[in-house]
Amino acid sequence: MDAKKIEDIARQINDSIPAGVKEFAGSMESRIKQILQQQLGKLDVVTREEMDVQQQLLLRLRQRVEALEKHVASLERDLDDES
């Protein structure tokens, strides 16, 4: 998760704090951000960019497998025709 999103989440949490507690909340936003980063760091997640790259690789592999399947089928037909 990128830093901007974490900051937005931390800001939203901080904004939801009642006005009477705002004085105490001066360093709270940075602490919340730090905790969120620590917890998200423990998760097994990938960035959107990494996911897009993997999807492209998968698509190319799928196309390659289909091409190889067609080639094998053609070779099998040729063998059957020779028999």
Biopython code that builds the backbone (N, CA, C, O; Angstrom):
import numpy as np
from Bio.PDB.StructureBuilder import StructureBuilder

atoms = [
    (1, "MET", "N", (0.872, -1.171, 0.000)),
    (1, "MET", "CA", (0.000, 0.000, 0.000)),
    (1, "MET", "C", (0.911, 1.224, 0.000)),
    (1, "MET", "O", (1.899, 1.270, 0.733)),
    (2, "ASP", "N", (0.579, 2.200, -0.814)),
    (2, "ASP", "CA", (1.493, 3.343, -0.899)),
    (2, "ASP", "C", (1.311, 4.295, 0.277)),
    (2, "ASP", "O", (0.282, 4.296, 0.953)),
    (3, "ALA", "N", (2.339, 5.103, 0.498)),
    (3, "ALA", "CA", (2.390, 5.989, 1.669)),
    (3, "ALA", "C", (1.239, 6.993, 1.676)),
    (3, "ALA", "O", (0.739, 7.346, 2.744)),
    (4, "LYS", "N", (0.814, 7.455, 0.508)),
    (4, "LYS", "CA", (-0.277, 8.432, 0.421)),
    (4, "LYS", "C", (-1.568, 7.842, 0.983)),
    (4, "LYS", "O", (-2.284, 8.506, 1.733)),
    (5, "LYS", "N", (-1.863, 6.594, 0.620)),
    (5, "LYS", "CA", (-3.080, 5.954, 1.121)),
    (5, "LYS", "C", (-3.010, 5.773, 2.636)),
    (5, "LYS", "O", (-4.002, 5.976, 3.337)),
    (6, "ILE", "N", (-1.841, 5.391, 3.136)),
    (6, "ILE", "CA", (-1.681, 5.218, 4.582)),
    (6, "ILE", "C", (-1.891, 6.550, 5.289)),
    (6, "ILE", "O", (-2.557, 6.615, 6.322)),
    (7, "GLU", "N", (-1.311, 7.624, 4.722)),
    (7, "GLU", "CA", (-1.505, 8.951, 5.316)),
    (7, "GLU", "C", (-2.974, 9.343, 5.301)),
    (7, "GLU", "O", (-3.472, 9.908, 6.275)),
    (8, "ASP", "N", (-3.684, 9.049, 4.199)),
    (8, "ASP", "CA", (-5.115, 9.369, 4.116)),
    (8, "ASP", "C", (-5.915, 8.619, 5.179)),
    (8, "ASP", "O", (-6.787, 9.197, 5.829)),
    (9, "ILE", "N", (-5.617, 7.334, 5.352)),
    (9, "ILE", "CA", (-6.322, 6.538, 6.361)),
    (9, "ILE", "C", (-6.032, 7.092, 7.756)),
    (9, "ILE", "O", (-6.941, 7.244, 8.572)),
    (10, "ALA", "N", (-4.751, 7.396, 8.026)),
    (10, "ALA", "CA", (-4.378, 7.936, 9.336)),
    (10, "ALA", "C", (-5.075, 9.274, 9.579)),
    (10, "ALA", "O", (-5.534, 9.543, 10.689)),
    (11, "ARG", "N", (-5.156, 10.110, 8.547)),
    (11, "ARG", "CA", (-5.816, 11.413, 8.667)),
    (11, "ARG", "C", (-7.309, 11.233, 8.940)),
    (11, "ARG", "O", (-7.881, 11.960, 9.753)),
    (12, "GLN", "N", (-7.943, 10.269, 8.265)),
    (12, "GLN", "CA", (-9.364, 10.021, 8.484)),
    (12, "GLN", "C", (-9.624, 9.568, 9.915)),
    (12, "GLN", "O", (-10.581, 10.006, 10.554)),
    (13, "ILE", "N", (-8.763, 8.690, 10.406)),
    (13, "ILE", "CA", (-8.905, 8.231, 11.791)),
    (13, "ILE", "C", (-8.726, 9.406, 12.738)),
    (13, "ILE", "O", (-9.496, 9.574, 13.683)),
    (14, "ASN", "N", (-7.713, 10.214, 12.482)),
    (14, "ASN", "CA", (-7.436, 11.376, 13.328)),
    (14, "ASN", "C", (-8.600, 12.373, 13.285)),
    (14, "ASN", "O", (-8.959, 12.954, 14.309)),
    (15, "ASP", "N", (-9.185, 12.570, 12.105)),
    (15, "ASP", "CA", (-10.301, 13.506, 11.961)),
    (15, "ASP", "C", (-11.553, 13.033, 12.701)),
    (15, "ASP", "O", (-12.408, 13.842, 13.061)),
    (16, "SER", "N", (-11.658, 11.739, 12.924)),
    (16, "SER", "CA", (-12.845, 11.217, 13.606)),
    (16, "SER", "C", (-12.755, 11.341, 15.127)),
    (16, "SER", "O", (-13.708, 11.012, 15.834)),
    (17, "ILE", "N", (-11.633, 11.807, 15.626)),
    (17, "ILE", "CA", (-11.443, 11.974, 17.076)),
    (17, "ILE", "C", (-12.239, 13.190, 17.553)),
    (17, "ILE", "O", (-12.202, 14.237, 16.907)),
    (18, "PRO", "N", (-12.955, 13.071, 18.666)),
    (18, "PRO", "CA", (-13.743, 14.198, 19.188)),
    (18, "PRO", "C", (-12.876, 15.428, 19.461)),
    (18, "PRO", "O", (-11.689, 15.313, 19.768)),
    (19, "ALA", "N", (-13.495, 16.607, 19.344)),
    (19, "ALA", "CA", (-12.774, 17.879, 19.497)),
    (19, "ALA", "C", (-12.063, 17.979, 20.847)),
    (19, "ALA", "O", (-10.970, 18.539, 20.920)),
    (20, "GLY", "N", (-12.652, 17.456, 21.901)),
    (20, "GLY", "CA", (-12.057, 17.534, 23.233)),
    (20, "GLY", "C", (-10.747, 16.767, 23.358)),
    (20, "GLY", "O", (-9.971, 16.999, 24.286)),
    (21, "VAL", "N", (-10.511, 15.882, 22.449)),
    (21, "VAL", "CA", (-9.320, 15.045, 22.508)),
    (21, "VAL", "C", (-8.262, 15.549, 21.523)),
    (21, "VAL", "O", (-7.150, 15.022, 21.496)),
    (22, "LYS", "N", (-8.591, 16.562, 20.714)),
    (22, "LYS", "CA", (-7.694, 17.051, 19.667)),
    (22, "LYS", "C", (-6.340, 17.510, 20.192)),
    (22, "LYS", "O", (-5.327, 17.325, 19.518)),
    (23, "GLU", "N", (-6.301, 18.107, 21.387)),
    (23, "GLU", "CA", (-5.020, 18.568, 21.926)),
    (23, "GLU", "C", (-4.060, 17.391, 22.101)),
    (23, "GLU", "O", (-2.861, 17.497, 21.847)),
    (24, "PHE", "N", (-4.620, 16.283, 22.538)),
    (24, "PHE", "CA", (-3.838, 15.072, 22.758)),
    (24, "PHE", "C", (-3.422, 14.435, 21.429)),
    (24, "PHE", "O", (-2.452, 13.679, 21.367)),
    (25, "ALA", "N", (-4.159, 14.749, 20.385)),
    (25, "ALA", "CA", (-3.981, 14.070, 19.104)),
    (25, "ALA", "C", (-2.869, 14.648, 18.244)),
    (25, "ALA", "O", (-2.713, 14.236, 17.094)),
    (26, "GLY", "N", (-2.094, 15.587, 18.765)),
    (26, "GLY", "CA", (-1.025, 16.206, 17.973)),
    (26, "GLY", "C", (-0.099, 15.194, 17.329)),
    (26, "GLY", "O", (0.160, 15.263, 16.127)),
    (27, "SER", "N", (0.396, 14.264, 18.109)),
    (27, "SER", "CA", (1.310, 13.254, 17.570)),
    (27, "SER", "C", (0.585, 11.961, 17.227)),
    (27, "SER", "O", (1.190, 11.001, 16.750)),
    (28, "MET", "N", (-0.710, 11.951, 17.475)),
    (28, "MET", "CA", (-1.476, 10.727, 17.260)),
    (28, "MET", "C", (-1.498, 10.307, 15.789)),
    (28, "MET", "O", (-1.405, 9.117, 15.490)),
    (29, "GLU", "N", (-1.618, 11.260, 14.872)),
    (29, "GLU", "CA", (-1.681, 10.916, 13.451)),
    (29, "GLU", "C", (-0.417, 10.196, 13.004)),
    (29, "GLU", "O", (-0.486, 9.200, 12.284)),
    (30, "SER", "N", (0.737, 10.702, 13.431)),
    (30, "SER", "CA", (1.977, 10.037, 13.038)),
    (30, "SER", "C", (2.096, 8.661, 13.692)),
    (30, "SER", "O", (2.616, 7.727, 13.081)),
    (31, "ARG", "N", (1.623, 8.534, 14.911)),
    (31, "ARG", "CA", (1.653, 7.231, 15.597)),
    (31, "ARG", "C", (0.728, 6.238, 14.910)),
    (31, "ARG", "O", (1.078, 5.071, 14.739)),
    (32, "ILE", "N", (-0.460, 6.705, 14.515)),
    (32, "ILE", "CA", (-1.408, 5.843, 13.805)),
    (32, "ILE", "C", (-0.804, 5.391, 12.480)),
    (32, "ILE", "O", (-0.913, 4.224, 12.103)),
    (33, "LYS", "N", (-0.167, 6.326, 11.778)),
    (33, "LYS", "CA", (0.466, 5.996, 10.503)),
    (33, "LYS", "C", (1.556, 4.941, 10.707)),
    (33, "LYS", "O", (1.674, 3.998, 9.924)),
    (34, "GLN", "N", (2.337, 5.110, 11.752)),
    (34, "GLN", "CA", (3.410, 4.161, 12.059)),
    (34, "GLN", "C", (2.838, 2.773, 12.356)),
    (34, "GLN", "O", (3.360, 1.769, 11.871)),
    (35, "ILE", "N", (1.778, 2.718, 13.143)),
    (35, "ILE", "CA", (1.146, 1.437, 13.476)),
    (35, "ILE", "C", (0.555, 0.792, 12.231)),
    (35, "ILE", "O", (0.707, -0.412, 12.021)),
    (36, "LEU", "N", (-0.118, 1.587, 11.402)),
    (36, "LEU", "CA", (-0.681, 1.055, 10.159)),
    (36, "LEU", "C", (0.402, 0.482, 9.261)),
    (36, "LEU", "O", (0.232, -0.602, 8.704)),
    (37, "GLN", "N", (1.511, 1.192, 9.112)),
    (37, "GLN", "CA", (2.610, 0.698, 8.285)),
    (37, "GLN", "C", (3.172, -0.604, 8.841)),
    (37, "GLN", "O", (3.476, -1.522, 8.080)),
    (38, "GLN", "N", (3.311, -0.690, 10.142)),
    (38, "GLN", "CA", (3.821, -1.921, 10.763)),
    (38, "GLN", "C", (2.875, -3.086, 10.507)),
    (38, "GLN", "O", (3.306, -4.173, 10.124)),
    (39, "GLN", "N", (1.588, -2.854, 10.720)),
    (39, "GLN", "CA", (0.612, -3.930, 10.552)),
    (39, "GLN", "C", (0.471, -4.335, 9.083)),
    (39, "GLN", "O", (0.384, -5.523, 8.769)),
    (40, "LEU", "N", (0.449, -3.355, 8.192)),
    (40, "LEU", "CA", (0.348, -3.672, 6.768)),
    (40, "LEU", "C", (1.613, -4.363, 6.268)),
    (40, "LEU", "O", (1.563, -5.175, 5.344)),
    (41, "GLY", "N", (2.742, -4.036, 6.884)),
    (41, "GLY", "CA", (3.994, -4.689, 6.523)),
    (41, "GLY", "C", (3.991, -6.174, 6.851)),
    (41, "GLY", "O", (4.722, -6.951, 6.238)),
    (42, "LYS", "N", (3.179, -6.563, 7.807)),
    (42, "LYS", "CA", (3.070, -7.976, 8.189)),
    (42, "LYS", "C", (2.213, -8.773, 7.220)),
    (42, "LYS", "O", (2.296, -10.001, 7.175)),
    (43, "LEU", "N", (1.385, -8.074, 6.440)),
    (43, "LEU", "CA", (0.506, -8.750, 5.496)),
    (43, "LEU", "C", (1.271, -9.153, 4.246)),
    (43, "LEU", "O", (2.243, -8.504, 3.860)),
    (44, "ASP", "N", (0.829, -10.212, 3.632)),
    (44, "ASP", "CA", (1.451, -10.697, 2.403)),
    (44, "ASP", "C", (0.698, -10.085, 1.218)),
    (44, "ASP", "O", (-0.180, -10.719, 0.634)),
    (45, "VAL", "N", (1.055, -8.843, 0.872)),
    (45, "VAL", "CA", (0.371, -8.142, -0.204)),
    (45, "VAL", "C", (1.387, -7.674, -1.241)),
    (45, "VAL", "O", (2.580, -7.554, -0.964)),
    (46, "VAL", "N", (0.879, -7.414, -2.436)),
    (46, "VAL", "CA", (1.718, -6.874, -3.506)),
    (46, "VAL", "C", (1.115, -5.562, -3.983)),
    (46, "VAL", "O", (-0.065, -5.288, -3.761)),
    (47, "THR", "N", (1.933, -4.762, -4.634)),
    (47, "THR", "CA", (1.431, -3.499, -5.171)),
    (47, "THR", "C", (0.600, -3.767, -6.415)),
    (47, "THR", "O", (0.666, -4.848, -7.000)),
    (48, "ARG", "N", (-0.164, -2.793, -6.802)),
    (48, "ARG", "CA", (-0.981, -2.912, -8.008)),
    (48, "ARG", "C", (-0.084, -3.121, -9.224)),
    (48, "ARG", "O", (-0.402, -3.902, -10.120)),
    (49, "GLU", "N", (1.039, -2.412, -9.240)),
    (49, "GLU", "CA", (1.984, -2.546, -10.358)),
    (49, "GLU", "C", (2.517, -3.985, -10.446)),
    (49, "GLU", "O", (2.602, -4.554, -11.534)),
    (50, "GLU", "N", (2.872, -4.563, -9.298)),
    (50, "GLU", "CA", (3.355, -5.947, -9.295)),
    (50, "GLU", "C", (2.264, -6.909, -9.786)),
    (50, "GLU", "O", (2.545, -7.862, -10.513)),
    (51, "MET", "N", (1.031, -6.647, -9.383)),
    (51, "MET", "CA", (-0.086, -7.489, -9.810)),
    (51, "MET", "C", (-0.292, -7.386, -11.314)),
    (51, "MET", "O", (-0.516, -8.397, -11.979)),
    (52, "ASP", "N", (-0.219, -6.172, -11.856)),
    (52, "ASP", "CA", (-0.373, -5.977, -13.294)),
    (52, "ASP", "C", (0.715, -6.704, -14.072)),
    (52, "ASP", "O", (0.435, -7.309, -15.107)),
    (53, "VAL", "N", (1.950, -6.654, -13.586)),
    (53, "VAL", "CA", (3.062, -7.353, -14.243)),
    (53, "VAL", "C", (2.797, -8.855, -14.244)),
    (53, "VAL", "O", (2.998, -9.525, -15.256)),
    (54, "GLN", "N", (2.347, -9.379, -13.112)),
    (54, "GLN", "CA", (2.073, -10.819, -13.030)),
    (54, "GLN", "C", (0.926, -11.225, -13.956)),
    (54, "GLN", "O", (0.961, -12.303, -14.549)),
    (55, "GLN", "N", (-0.079, -10.374, -14.079)),
    (55, "GLN", "CA", (-1.186, -10.679, -14.986)),
    (55, "GLN", "C", (-0.711, -10.714, -16.432)),
    (55, "GLN", "O", (-1.146, -11.568, -17.204)),
    (56, "GLN", "N", (0.173, -9.799, -16.806)),
    (56, "GLN", "CA", (0.723, -9.791, -18.160)),
    (56, "GLN", "C", (1.554, -11.046, -18.417)),
    (56, "GLN", "O", (1.466, -11.645, -19.489)),
    (57, "LEU", "N", (2.362, -11.440, -17.428)),
    (57, "LEU", "CA", (3.146, -12.668, -17.575)),
    (57, "LEU", "C", (2.243, -13.883, -17.734)),
    (57, "LEU", "O", (2.503, -14.755, -18.563)),
    (58, "LEU", "N", (1.194, -13.935, -16.946)),
    (58, "LEU", "CA", (0.252, -15.044, -17.027)),
    (58, "LEU", "C", (-0.430, -15.088, -18.386)),
    (58, "LEU", "O", (-0.607, -16.162, -18.959)),
    (59, "LEU", "N", (-0.812, -13.931, -18.901)),
    (59, "LEU", "CA", (-1.441, -13.873, -20.213)),
    (59, "LEU", "C", (-0.490, -14.394, -21.286)),
    (59, "LEU", "O", (-0.893, -15.186, -22.138)),
    (60, "ARG", "N", (0.769, -13.956, -21.251)),
    (60, "ARG", "CA", (1.747, -14.428, -22.238)),
    (60, "ARG", "C", (1.986, -15.930, -22.113)),
    (60, "ARG", "O", (2.111, -16.628, -23.120)),
    (61, "LEU", "N", (2.048, -16.424, -20.886)),
    (61, "LEU", "CA", (2.222, -17.866, -20.694)),
    (61, "LEU", "C", (1.029, -18.644, -21.229)),
    (61, "LEU", "O", (1.194, -19.692, -21.853)),
    (62, "ARG", "N", (-0.161, -18.135, -20.988)),
    (62, "ARG", "CA", (-1.373, -18.793, -21.482)),
    (62, "ARG", "C", (-1.364, -18.841, -23.009)),
    (62, "ARG", "O", (-1.704, -19.865, -23.601)),
    (63, "GLN", "N", (-0.977, -17.737, -23.644)),
    (63, "GLN", "CA", (-0.899, -17.703, -25.106)),
    (63, "GLN", "C", (0.143, -18.692, -25.615)),
    (63, "GLN", "O", (-0.074, -19.364, -26.623)),
    (64, "ARG", "N", (1.271, -18.781, -24.921)),
    (64, "ARG", "CA", (2.327, -19.711, -25.317)),
    (64, "ARG", "C", (1.858, -21.156, -25.188)),
    (64, "ARG", "O", (2.131, -21.975, -26.066)),
    (65, "VAL", "N", (1.158, -21.476, -24.107)),
    (65, "VAL", "CA", (0.636, -22.830, -23.902)),
    (65, "VAL", "C", (-0.365, -23.169, -25.002)),
    (65, "VAL", "O", (-0.335, -24.279, -25.534)),
    (66, "GLU", "N", (-1.246, -22.241, -25.352)),
    (66, "GLU", "CA", (-2.219, -22.485, -26.412)),
    (66, "GLU", "C", (-1.521, -22.737, -27.746)),
    (66, "GLU", "O", (-1.918, -23.625, -28.501)),
    (67, "ALA", "N", (-0.477, -21.952, -28.035)),
    (67, "ALA", "CA", (0.276, -22.143, -29.279)),
    (67, "ALA", "C", (0.957, -23.514, -29.292)),
    (67, "ALA", "O", (0.963, -24.195, -30.317)),
    (68, "LEU", "N", (1.524, -23.914, -28.162)),
    (68, "LEU", "CA", (2.170, -25.222, -28.077)),
    (68, "LEU", "C", (1.150, -26.361, -28.208)),
    (68, "LEU", "O", (1.434, -27.382, -28.833)),
    (69, "GLU", "N", (-0.028, -26.181, -27.619)),
    (69, "GLU", "CA", (-1.078, -27.200, -27.747)),
    (69, "GLU", "C", (-1.495, -27.367, -29.204)),
    (69, "GLU", "O", (-1.701, -28.490, -29.665)),
    (70, "LYS", "N", (-1.620, -26.261, -29.930)),
    (70, "LYS", "CA", (-1.965, -26.335, -31.350)),
    (70, "LYS", "C", (-0.866, -27.026, -32.143)),
    (70, "LYS", "O", (-1.141, -27.815, -33.048)),
    (71, "HIS", "N", (0.378, -26.724, -31.797)),
    (71, "HIS", "CA", (1.512, -27.330, -32.489)),
    (71, "HIS", "C", (1.553, -28.841, -32.236)),
    (71, "HIS", "O", (1.783, -29.618, -33.163)),
    (72, "VAL", "N", (1.333, -29.256, -30.996)),
    (72, "VAL", "CA", (1.313, -30.684, -30.663)),
    (72, "VAL", "C", (0.171, -31.373, -31.392)),
    (72, "VAL", "O", (0.347, -32.469, -31.923)),
    (73, "ALA", "N", (-0.987, -30.748, -31.423)),
    (73, "ALA", "CA", (-2.133, -31.335, -32.129)),
    (73, "ALA", "C", (-1.819, -31.494, -33.609)),
    (73, "ALA", "O", (-2.183, -32.500, -34.218)),
    (74, "SER", "N", (-1.155, -30.519, -34.182)),
    (74, "SER", "CA", (-0.769, -30.592, -35.593)),
    (74, "SER", "C", (0.214, -31.731, -35.827)),
    (74, "SER", "O", (0.078, -32.477, -36.797)),
    (75, "LEU", "N", (1.197, -31.871, -34.953)),
    (75, "LEU", "CA", (2.168, -32.962, -35.076)),
    (75, "LEU", "C", (1.484, -34.320, -34.938)),
    (75, "LEU", "O", (1.814, -35.264, -35.656)),
    (76, "GLU", "N", (0.527, -34.413, -34.010)),
    (76, "GLU", "CA", (-0.205, -35.669, -33.839)),
    (76, "GLU", "C", (-1.021, -36.006, -35.084)),
    (76, "GLU", "O", (-1.091, -37.165, -35.492)),
    (77, "ARG", "N", (-1.635, -34.994, -35.683)),
    (77, "ARG", "CA", (-2.381, -35.215, -36.921)),
    (77, "ARG", "C", (-1.458, -35.709, -38.029)),
    (77, "ARG", "O", (-1.790, -36.632, -38.773)),
    (78, "ASP", "N", (-0.295, -35.076, -38.120)),
    (78, "ASP", "CA", (0.674, -35.499, -39.137)),
    (78, "ASP", "C", (1.107, -36.941, -38.935)),
    (78, "ASP", "O", (1.256, -37.683, -39.906)),
    (79, "LEU", "N", (1.315, -37.353, -37.671)),
    (79, "LEU", "CA", (1.685, -38.728, -37.378)),
    (79, "LEU", "C", (0.556, -39.681, -37.739)),
    (79, "LEU", "O", (0.800, -40.762, -38.277)),
    (80, "ASP", "N", (-0.685, -39.284, -37.445)),
    (80, "ASP", "CA", (-1.839, -40.133, -37.775)),
    (80, "ASP", "C", (-1.979, -40.280, -39.281)),
    (80, "ASP", "O", (-2.318, -41.359, -39.768)),
    (81, "ASP", "N", (-1.722, -39.210, -40.028)),
    (81, "ASP", "CA", (-1.824, -39.242, -41.484)),
    (81, "ASP", "C", (-0.770, -40.150, -42.092)),
    (81, "ASP", "O", (-1.012, -40.771, -43.128)),
    (82, "GLU", "N", (0.409, -40.239, -41.457)),
    (82, "GLU", "CA", (1.488, -41.084, -41.963)),
    (82, "GLU", "C", (1.220, -42.546, -41.687)),
    (82, "GLU", "O", (1.771, -43.412, -42.367)),
    (83, "SER", "N", (0.381, -42.843, -40.698)),
    (83, "SER", "CA", (0.117, -44.237, -40.316)),
    (83, "SER", "C", (-0.831, -44.935, -41.221)),
    (83, "SER", "O", (-1.135, -46.109, -41.010)),
]
sb = StructureBuilder()
sb.init_structure("model")
sb.init_model(0)
sb.init_chain("A")
sb.init_seg("    ")
for serial, (resi, resn, name, xyz) in enumerate(atoms, 1):
    if name == "N":
        sb.init_residue(resn, " ", resi, " ")
    sb.init_atom(name, np.array(xyz, "f"), 0.0, 1.0, " ", f" {name:<3s}", serial, name[0])
structure = sb.get_structure()
